[in-house]
């Protein structure tokens, strides 16, 4: 069963890689001579800027809230995670309305200083730098979340040694804490980079050509599925290269603690200017990445909002809800099968199969969508051909025109989120409980249902919530695979924004943000107890950050 699940989930990646050997010389030559260099350069610039930005913001704020005392520290412990609830395309819509020439910010500047259009220069938010800044403000919580967990788990003994050697706070941060937290920092940055490569809504709205927008344009604009698949393969190769570079740079270094005794971490009391700067440093990302977009969206929703706020809007919300619920249940169920199968039959093949199945989160949604649509479109064609020969009629789209492949794409993309959470929780159950259940005559299935499931109930719920929210926000795969006349909140917001109807797009955008706040609260509560040695913290902390182990 483990191999079956792994094969099903890995199918999109195998299809994409298989298209590398399919000839498409003319189209590929055209792409290579016109747009491919721009796709590559823009993608690399975007990835570099977001990687550096999230690393600096996430690591610095995590160190402040863990090791320093300053006004607002308890608030920022959980508030720093709030931008995670805002999809990148939503923040792009909000700031476009807020910072455009006719928006409230520039209007206030002109009224305050008496300027006219030609009296001042203002940067264009709808540009590559603007996209990099906004994506950074949404994705830095990935680095913050893992960096904070790593700093909370650091050994006081190491810090005491640093003090003995005359190291000050800045030197201990730079020379001790950051090197020891390197795996967590790299993991957080890697997640941010994967999400950047997957980004579609914001970069398309800003007119920035990347691989993701290129795949969409090649498929729907040029009608070239082979070329689109080969572009997806290039993007997949870039993802694999990033993972291999990280593994290579880590080398043979290990990051184990030599002591299992954990004490209360010392905190530096900041006063005066230092305290004010610490509060300011933590407040800026939260205000710009969450508060301002929510206020802008709220104002637009109250002022105008979606023109189909009644029955039509409920239909979009219902579609999103149904897809998210089904996908989360299927993903958690498959995660249980994979993790329990690996527990019952540990070995190289089983471990390899589970890792392959959990690769989906590293693959952009557009790549997954193309890898699914190609085989199912072929399958639909074969079914129609056979049915027409038998009955003389055509069935139409059997799979590729339904919500089935959309749910399949969600599961393939987000299975890793649920798998890592379930695996972490299952690993905490001692094998002696399995042995005791089997001694009492329980089968493997009965042991899972009666012993493991009750213990893992909280982890299963957390995994389902994480997948639920990711599906609610997902845009690239949804746009490519959705059935005709079947829109979700994400698609509704994107379509309205693409038509420059930002005020109407605010309702769907604000709804998505509201749903995303739920897991952020759960993450914050779990991380508050993430210091080893405190009651009931280990499982909760690992479950909360389960998706970061991809």
C-alpha positions in Angstrom: 0.0 0.0 0.0 2.9 2.4 0.8 4.3 1.9 -2.7 0.9 2.4 -4.3 0.4 5.7 -2.5 3.9 6.8 -3.4 3.4 6.0 -7.0 0.1 7.9 -7.2 1.5 11.0 -5.6 4.8 10.9 -7.7 2.9 10.6 -11.0 2.9 14.3 -11.9 6.7 14.6 -11.3 7.3 11.4 -13.4 5.2 12.8 -16.3 7.0 16.1 -16.3 10.4 14.4 -16.3 9.3 12.1 -19.1 8.6 15.1 -21.3 12.2 16.1 -21.4 12.8 13.5 -24.1 9.7 14.5 -26.2 10.8 16.6 -29.3 9.5 20.1 -29.6 12.4 21.8 -31.3 10.6 24.7 -33.0 8.5 25.9 -30.0 11.4 25.4 -27.6 13.8 27.3 -29.9 11.2 30.2 -30.0 10.9 30.2 -26.2 14.7 30.1 -25.7 15.3 33.0 -28.1 12.5 35.2 -26.8 11.3 34.7 -23.2 13.2 31.9 -21.6 16.2 34.1 -20.5 13.8 36.6 -19.0 12.0 33.8 -17.1 15.3 32.6 -15.7 16.7 35.9 -14.8 13.5 37.2 -13.1 13.1 33.9 -11.2 16.7 33.9 -10.0 16.5 37.6 -8.9 13.2 37.0 -7.1 14.5 33.9 -5.3 17.7 35.6 -4.2 15.9 38.7 -2.9 13.3 36.7 -1.0 15.8 34.3 0.4 18.0 37.1 1.8 15.0 39.1 3.0 13.3 36.3 4.8 16.6 35.1 6.4 17.4 38.6 7.8 13.9 39.4 9.1 13.0 35.9 10.4 16.3 35.2 12.1 16.7 38.7 13.7 13.2 38.9 15.1 13.3 35.3 16.3 16.5 36.0 18.3 14.9 39.2 19.8 11.7 37.5 21.0 13.6 34.5 22.5 16.6 36.1 24.1 15.6 39.7 24.8 13.1 41.5 27.0 11.5 44.6 25.6 8.1 46.2 25.4 5.6 44.1 23.4 7.7 40.9 23.4 4.8 38.7 24.4 2.6 40.2 21.7 5.2 39.7 19.0 5.8 36.1 20.0 2.6 35.2 18.1 2.0 38.3 16.1 5.1 37.7 14.0 3.4 34.7 12.5 0.3 36.6 11.3 1.5 37.5 7.8 1.6 33.7 7.1 -2.2 34.0 6.9 -2.1 36.4 4.0 -1.6 34.9 0.5 1.0 36.7 -1.6 -1.6 37.6 -4.3 -3.8 39.2 -1.6 -1.1 41.5 -0.3 -0.3 42.4 -3.8 -3.9 43.5 -4.5 -4.0 45.4 -1.2 -0.8 47.4 -1.7 -1.6 48.1 -5.3 -4.7 49.9 -4.2 -3.0 51.6 -1.2 0.2 52.8 -3.0 -1.1 53.6 -6.5 -1.3 57.3 -7.7 -5.0 57.6 -6.8 -4.6 55.6 -3.6 -4.8 56.9 -0.1 -1.0 57.1 0.6 0.0 59.2 -2.4 -3.1 61.3 -2.1 -2.2 62.0 1.5 1.3 63.0 0.5 0.0 65.4 -2.2 -2.5 67.0 0.2 0.1 67.3 3.0 2.9 68.9 0.9 0.8 70.5 -1.9 2.6 68.4 -4.5 1.4 67.7 -8.0 2.1 64.7 -10.2 5.5 66.1 -11.5 6.7 67.4 -8.1 7.8 64.0 -6.7 8.8 60.5 -7.6 7.2 57.4 -6.2 8.4 53.8 -6.7 6.1 51.5 -8.8 4.9 48.7 -6.5 3.9 46.7 -9.6 7.5 45.7 -10.5 10.0 43.0 -9.8 11.4 44.8 -6.7 7.9 45.4 -5.4 7.0 41.7 -5.8 10.2 40.7 -4.0 9.4 43.0 -1.0 5.8 41.9 -0.7 6.6 38.2 -1.0 9.3 38.6 1.6 6.9 40.2 4.0 4.5 37.2 3.6 7.0 34.4 3.7 9.5 35.5 6.5 7.3 33.7 9.1 8.6 30.4 7.8 12.2 31.4 8.8 11.0 33.0 12.0 9.0 29.9 13.1 11.9 27.5 12.7 14.6 30.0 13.9 12.6 30.6 17.1 12.1 26.9 17.7 15.9 26.4 17.2 16.8 29.2 19.6 14.4 27.9 22.2 16.0 24.5 22.0 19.6 25.8 22.3 21.7 24.6 25.2 22.4 27.1 28.0 25.8 25.4 28.4 26.9 26.6 25.0 25.9 30.2 25.9 27.7 30.0 29.2 30.8 28.9 27.4 30.5 31.9 25.1 30.2 34.2 28.1 33.2 32.6 29.7 35.2 33.3 26.5 34.2 37.0 26.7 31.6 37.0 23.9 28.9 39.7 24.1 25.3 39.3 23.0 26.0 40.1 19.3 29.0 37.8 19.1 27.1 34.9 20.7 24.3 35.5 18.3 26.6 35.5 15.3 29.2 33.0 16.3 27.2 30.5 18.4 23.4 30.7 18.0 23.2 31.1 14.2 25.7 28.4 13.3 24.0 25.9 15.6 20.6 26.9 14.2 21.8 26.5 10.6 19.6 23.5 9.7 16.5 25.3 10.9 17.4 28.5 9.1 18.1 26.7 5.9 14.9 24.8 6.2 12.9 28.0 6.7 14.6 29.7 3.8 14.1 26.6 1.6 10.3 26.7 2.3 10.2 30.4 1.5 12.0 29.8 -1.8 9.7 26.9 -2.7 6.7 29.1 -2.2 8.4 31.9 -4.2 9.0 29.5 -7.1 5.3 28.5 -6.8 4.0 32.1 -6.7 1.7 32.9 -9.6 -1.0 35.5 -8.6 1.3 38.3 -7.4 3.9 38.0 -10.1 1.3 37.8 -12.8 -0.6 40.8 -11.4 2.6 42.8 -11.3 3.6 41.8 -14.8 6.7 40.0 -13.8 7.6 37.1 -16.1 8.7 34.0 -14.2 8.7 30.3 -14.9 5.3 29.9 -13.2 3.6 32.6 -15.4 5.5 31.2 -18.4 4.1 27.7 -17.9 0.5 29.1 -17.7 1.0 31.4 -20.7 2.6 28.6 -22.8 -0.2 26.2 -22.0 -3.2 28.4 -22.4 -1.8 31.2 -24.6 0.2 29.1 -27.1 -1.6 25.8 -26.6 1.7 23.9 -26.4 1.4 21.3 -23.7 4.8 19.7 -24.5 6.6 23.0 -24.3 4.7 23.9 -21.1 5.8 20.5 -19.6 9.4 21.2 -20.5 9.3 24.6 -18.9 7.9 22.9 -15.8 10.8 20.4 -16.0 13.2 23.3 -16.0 11.5 24.7 -12.9 11.6 21.3 -11.3 15.3 21.1 -12.1 15.8 24.4 -10.4 14.0 23.1 -7.3 16.1 20.0 -7.2 19.3 22.0 -7.6 18.4 24.2 -4.6 17.9 21.1 -2.5 21.1 19.5 -3.6 23.1 22.7 -3.0 21.8 22.8 0.5 22.8 19.1 1.1 26.2 19.7 -0.3 26.9 22.8 1.7 25.9 21.0 4.9 28.6 18.3 4.2 29.3 16.0 7.1 28.5 18.6 9.8 26.2 17.6 12.5 24.2 19.8 14.9 23.5 17.6 18.0 23.4 18.9 21.5 25.8 17.2 23.9 23.7 17.8 26.9 20.1 16.6 27.6 19.6 19.0 30.5 17.7 22.1 29.7 17.5 25.2 31.8 15.7 28.5 31.6 17.2 30.6 28.9 18.8 33.8 30.0 17.3 37.0 28.6 18.9 40.3 27.9 16.9 43.2 29.4 16.8 46.0 26.8 16.3 49.6 27.9 16.0 53.0 26.3 16.9 53.2 22.6 17.7 49.5 22.3 14.3 48.5 23.6 12.6 51.0 21.2 14.6 49.6 18.3 13.7 46.0 19.2 10.0 46.9 19.3 10.2 48.8 16.1 12.1 45.9 14.3 9.4 43.4 15.3 6.5 45.8 14.7 7.4 46.8 11.1 7.0 43.3 9.5 3.7 42.7 11.3 2.3 46.1 10.4 3.4 46.1 6.8 2.8 42.4 6.2 -0.6 42.0 8.0 -2.1 45.0 9.6 -2.0 47.4 6.7 -3.3 44.8 4.1 -6.1 43.8 6.4 -7.1 47.4 7.0 -7.0 48.2 3.3 -9.0 45.1 2.4 -11.5 45.8 5.1 -12.0 49.4 4.0 -12.5 48.3 0.4 -14.9 45.5 1.4 -17.0 48.0 3.5 -16.9 50.6 0.8 -17.9 48.4 -2.1 -17.1 44.7 -1.8 -18.0 41.9 -4.1 -21.0 42.6 -6.4 -22.2 39.0 -5.9 -21.8 39.1 -2.1 -25.0 37.1 -1.7 -25.8 33.8 -3.3 -22.9 33.9 -5.8 -20.3 34.6 -3.2 -21.6 31.8 -1.0 -21.1 29.5 -4.0 -17.5 30.4 -4.3 -17.0 30.0 -0.6 -18.8 26.6 -0.7 -16.6 25.4 -3.5 -13.4 26.4 -1.6 -14.8 24.8 1.6 -15.7 21.5 -0.1 -12.4 21.2 -1.9 -10.4 22.0 1.2 -12.3 19.6 3.5 -12.1 16.7 1.0 -8.4 17.3 0.2 -7.4 17.6 3.9 -9.2 14.4 4.8 -7.7 12.5 1.9 -4.2 13.9 2.6 -4.3 13.0 6.3 -5.6 9.5 5.5 -2.8 8.9 3.0 -0.3 10.3 5.4 -1.5 7.8 8.1 -1.1 5.0 5.5 2.4 6.1 4.6 3.7 6.7 8.1 2.1 3.6 9.6 3.3 1.5 6.7 6.9 2.7 7.3 6.5 1.9 11.0 5.3 -1.7 10.4 7.9 -2.4 7.6 10.9 -0.2 8.2 13.5 -0.5 5.5 15.3 1.3 2.6 12.5 0.7 0.0 9.7 1.8 2.4 11.7 4.9 3.5 12.5 5.8 -0.1 8.8 5.4 -1.1 7.6 7.7 1.7 10.2 10.4 0.8 9.2 10.3 -2.8 5.6 10.7 -1.8 6.4 13.7 0.4 8.3 15.6 -2.4 5.1 17.3 -3.6 5.5 20.3 -1.3 8.8 21.2 -3.0 7.1 21.2 -6.4 5.3 24.3 -7.6 1.5 24.0 -8.1 1.8 24.8 -11.8 4.2 21.9 -12.3 1.9 19.6 -10.5 -1.1 20.8 -12.5 0.7 20.2 -15.8 1.9 16.8 -14.7 -1.6 15.8 -13.8 -3.5 17.3 -16.7 -1.4 15.6 -19.4 -2.0 12.0 -18.5 -5.7 12.5 -17.6 -6.3 14.4 -20.8 -4.9 11.4 -22.7 -7.0 9.1 -20.6 -10.1 11.1 -21.4 -9.3 10.9 -25.1 -8.9 7.1 -24.9 -12.1 6.6 -23.0 -14.1 8.8 -25.5 -12.5 6.9 -28.4 -13.6 3.6 -27.0 -17.0 4.7 -26.0 -17.7 6.3 -29.4 -16.7 3.1 -31.1 -19.1 1.2 -29.0 -22.1 3.6 -28.8 -21.4 6.3 -31.4 -21.5 9.0 -28.8 -18.9 11.1 -27.0 -18.8 11.2 -23.2 -16.8 14.4 -23.0 -14.4 15.2 -20.2 -14.5 12.3 -17.7 -11.6 13.2 -15.4 -9.9 16.4 -16.6 -13.1 18.4 -16.5 -14.0 17.5 -13.0 -13.0 18.4 -9.4 -11.4 14.9 -9.1 -8.0 16.0 -10.6 -8.2 19.2 -8.7 -8.4 17.3 -5.4 -5.7 15.0 -6.7 -3.4 18.0 -7.3 -4.0 19.3 -3.8 -3.2 15.9 -2.3 0.0 15.5 -4.4 1.1 19.0 -3.5 0.3 19.1 0.2 0.6 15.5 1.3 4.0 16.3 2.7 2.4 18.8 5.1 0.2 16.2 6.7 2.8 13.4 6.4 5.4 15.2 8.4 3.0 16.1 11.1 1.6 12.5 11.4 5.0 10.9 11.2 6.3 13.2 14.0 3.4 12.3 16.2 3.5 8.5 15.4 7.2 8.4 16.2 6.4 9.5 19.8 4.4 6.4 20.4 6.6 3.7 22.0 6.8 0.4 20.1 6.0 -1.4 23.3 2.4 -0.2 22.9 2.2 -2.0 19.5 3.6 -5.1 21.0 1.1 -5.0 23.9 -1.8 -4.6 21.5 -0.7 -7.4 19.3 -0.2 -9.6 22.3 -3.8 -9.0 23.2 -4.9 -10.2 19.8 -5.3 -6.9 17.9 -4.4 -6.8 14.2 -2.2 -4.0 12.8 -5.4 -2.2 11.6 -7.0 -2.6 15.0 -3.9 -1.3 16.8 -3.9 1.8 14.5 -7.6 2.4 15.2 -7.8 1.7 18.9 -4.3 2.7 20.1 -2.5 5.1 17.8 -5.5 7.1 16.5 -6.6 8.3 20.0 -3.1 9.3 20.9 -2.5 11.1 17.6 -5.9 12.9 17.6 -4.4 16.3 18.1 -1.7 15.8 15.5 -4.2 14.6 12.9 -6.4 17.7 13.6 -3.4 20.0 13.2 -2.3 18.3 10.0 -5.8 18.6 8.6 -6.0 22.3 9.4 -2.7 23.0 7.8 -3.7 21.3 4.6 -7.1 22.9 4.7 -5.7 26.4 4.8 -3.0 25.7 2.2 -5.8 24.5 -0.2 -7.9 27.6 0.5 -5.0 29.8 -0.6 -3.7 27.7 -3.5 -4.0 29.5 -6.9 -1.8 28.2 -9.7 -3.0 24.6 -9.8 -6.6 25.7 -9.2 -6.6 28.1 -12.2 -5.2 25.4 -14.5 -7.3 22.4 -13.4 -10.6 23.8 -12.2 -13.7 22.6 -14.0 -15.6 25.0 -16.2 -17.8 27.5 -14.3 -16.3 26.3 -11.1 -14.5 29.1 -9.2 -13.1 29.2 -5.7 -12.4 32.2 -3.4 -8.8 32.3 -4.6 -9.8 32.2 -8.3 -12.6 34.8 -7.7 -10.1 37.2 -6.1 -7.6 36.7 -8.9 -10.1 37.2 -11.7 -11.5 40.4 -10.2 -8.0 41.8 -9.5 -6.9 40.9 -13.1 -9.8 43.1 -14.3 -8.6 45.9 -12.0 -11.7 45.5 -9.8 -9.7 45.5 -6.6 -12.5 46.7 -4.4 -14.7 43.8 -5.4 -11.7 41.4 -5.0 -11.3 42.5 -1.4 -14.2 40.4 -0.1 -12.8 37.1 -1.3 -9.3 38.1 -0.2 -10.3 39.1 3.3 -12.2 35.8 3.7 -9.1 33.8 2.8 -7.1 35.8 5.3 -9.7 35.2 8.0 -9.5 31.4 7.4 -5.7 31.5 7.5 -5.6 33.1 11.0 -6.8 29.8 12.6 -3.6 27.7 12.0 -1.5 30.7 12.9 -3.1 30.8 16.4 -2.5 27.0 16.7 1.1 27.4 15.7 1.6 30.2 18.3 0.1 28.2 21.1 2.2 25.2 20.3 5.5 27.2 19.9 4.9 28.9 23.3 5.5 25.4 24.8 8.4 24.5 22.5 11.2 24.7 25.1 12.4 21.1 25.8 11.8 20.2 29.4 8.4 21.9 29.7 5.2 20.0 30.0 3.7 18.4 26.9 5.8 20.5 24.5 7.7 18.1 22.2 4.8 16.6 20.2 3.0 19.9 19.9 6.1 21.7 18.7 6.9 19.1 16.1 3.3 18.9 14.9 3.1 22.7 14.6 6.2 22.8 12.4 5.6 19.5 10.7 5.3 21.0 7.2 8.8 22.5 7.5 10.5 19.1 7.5 10.0 18.7 3.7 
